Amino acid sequence: MKKAIVLLSGGLDSATTLYDAQSKGYQVYALIFDYNQRHKKEIQNAKKIVRQIGCPFHILKIRFPWKGSALLDKSLKLPARQKITENKIPITYVPARNIIFLSYAASYAETIGAETIFIGANVRDYSGYPDCRPEFFKAFEQALKKGNKTGVKGKPIRIQTPLVYLTKAQIIQLGLKLKVPYRLTWSCYEGKKRPCGVCESCRLRQKGFEELGIVDPAFKEV
């Protein structure tokens, strides 16, 4: 069976991506990052998701000691949802995060013979991060062709972004068809007992469920 590495945060998008990759016939291997994020609760949710789907997983602990993001520095206030513009990157952006995550995923993929890395990036209902845009993933694929053994031997690792052009509502619709357990997912940047409902991640998620006329199961969880 063909193998794929899936970057899993424990959130709605990454969980949908995990189930989507499995539905496409891949043996999925989840990669979960503990990077001292303020919403560390998402790691526990990611573990619940992989146990539900029954796939192998690794949790990697890394650190950004220089911080540089509201997700790493609790002294910085989380912003409420604002209009997205390409030239204004929100304070929740973690510098080079996806470059680092994908580099680990590429090492893992090359080691176990996985041909693909899946990531649940999105450019429709998203926060405006530069490392979630299609041109970034195309460029990273080219880097892997030149910098990995598999690439120079003519079998480059692909990066798949199945959700990249979908709205949040469309992502949820896909996930419902795939039977993604959204009750187990966590999106809130605050990482408290219940979702705050006001951070940009919460509001993007709420927007998707509201457009479908569905109650977000995350608000039913305690």
N, C-alpha and C positions, 0 to 999 in steps of 0.2 A: 504494500500500500504506500502511496506517496505521502510524504511527511511535510508538515508545516509548523512553523513557530508562530504563535499568536501572542502579541503583547496584550496582557490583561491587567487592567487597573482595578476592576471590580465595578466599573461604571456601566451605564446603559449601552454606550456605543461599543465598548470593547467586548462586553458579554455577547452582544448581537453578532459581532465579528467572529467570535469563537464558535458560536453555533452555525454561522454561515459557512465557515471554513470546513467544519465537520460535515455539513450537508453536501458539500462539493466533493466529498470522497477522501478528504485528507485525514491522516492520523495526526491529531493536533497535540502540540506540546505547548503549554502555557508558560509564559515568562512574566513574573510579577515583580515589581520593584518597590522596595522599601527605601525611599530616599529622604526619610525624615520629614515627609510632607505633613502639614498641619491636619489634613484629613486622612490620617493614618488608618482610620476605621475602614477605609476602602479595601485594605489588604485582607482583613477578615472576611469581607464580602467576596473578594476574589477567590479565597480558599473555599468558601461555600459553593461558589459557582463551579469550580473545577471538580469538586467532589460530586456535585449533582450530575455533571456531564461524564465524569469518570475518565479524565485524561491526566497524563503525567504533568507535573509542574515544578518549577523552581522559583524560589523567592530570593532575589538578589538584594543585599544590603549595600547601598552606596551612599555617599554623602556629598553635599555641596556646602562646604564650610564657609564659603564666601556669600552664601544665601543669594540675594539678588532677585527675590520674588516674594510676593505676599503668601505664596503657598509654603515657603520655607521660613519666613520671618514673621512671627506672630505679633511683632510690634507694628507691622503694616496693616492697615485696615483693608479688608476685602471690599472691592467695589461692587455696587449694585449694577445690574445689567444696563449697558448703555449702547447707543448706536455704534455699529462696527464700521471702522474705516481702515483701509489697508495701511495708512501711514501712522496710525495710533495703536501701538501694541499695549495691551492691558498689563497691569502690575502683577497679574497672576501668571504671566509668561515666565517659565523657568528657562534661563539661558542654555541653549543647546541641548535641552532635555531629549528630544527625539533623536538627535544625532547620536547621543550617548546610548539611549535605549536600543536603537537599531543596530549599533555597533556590537553590543552584547548579543543581540538576536542573531546577527550574521555569524558571529563566532560559534554560537550554539548550533545554528543551522549547518554550518560547514562540518562541524564535529560529528553530527548524527546523520548527515546525508539528507537534510531537509532541503527541498528545492524552492521553498517559498516562505516569506515572512508576511503575516497579515497584521495590519494595524487599523484601528477604527477611527482614522482621521476623517474630518469633515470640513467642507468649506461653505456650507449653506447656513445651517444654524450652529454657529461656532463662535469662539471668542476672538478670532482674528490672529491667531498665532502664525508666524511665518513658517514654522516647521510642521504645519498641518496642510500645506498647499501642494497641489499636484506637481508643480515644477520642482519642489524640493525632493519629492520621492523619485522623480525621474533622474534628477542629478545624483541622488544617493545610489540608485541602481547602477549608474555609470561608474561611480566610485568603486562599487563592489566588483564590477567587471574587471577593473584594473588592479584592485588591491587584494583580491582573494584568490586562493589557489583554484577554487572552482571556476572563477571568472576567467582566469588566464588559460584554463584548460577547456574553455568553450561551453561550460555548463554553469552560467552565472545564476546567482540567487535572485529570484524575483521578489518584488515588494508589491503586495496586493492591498488596495484600499477600497474595498467593496462599498463603503458608505460615503465616499468622498463627495459625491454630488447630490446626496439625498437630504431632504429636510428631516428634522427630528421626528415629525409625524410619520414620514415614510420609513424611517429606521424602525420605529416602534411597530408599524404594520408588518414589516419584514420579520421582526423578532417574534411577534405573536404567531405568525405562520410557522416559525421554527420552534415554537414553544420555549422561548427564552424565559427563565424564571425571573422576571423583572422585580419581584418582591425581594429577591436576594441582592439586587444591585444597589450601589451607593454612588451618588453624584455630588453631594453637597461638599463644598470646600471647607465648611466649618468643622465637619467631622464630629459633631456632638451626638447626643442620643437620638435626636430626630433631625431631619433636614430643616435648615433654617428658612428656606422658601424665598430668600431675597438675594442671595449671591447669584452671580451670573450663570453658574452651572445649574443651580436649582431652577432658575427662571427659564432657561433654555429647555430644560427637561419638562417643566410644567407646560410650556407652550406646545410641545409635541402632544402630550396627553390631552390637553384642552382642545386642540384642533380635531382630535379623534372622538371627543366626547367621552373620554375614559378617565376614571379616577386613578391617579398614580398610586400603585400599590406600596411605594416607599413610605407614604404617609400613613399606611395602616400598620407599619412595622414599628415596634417599640425597641 
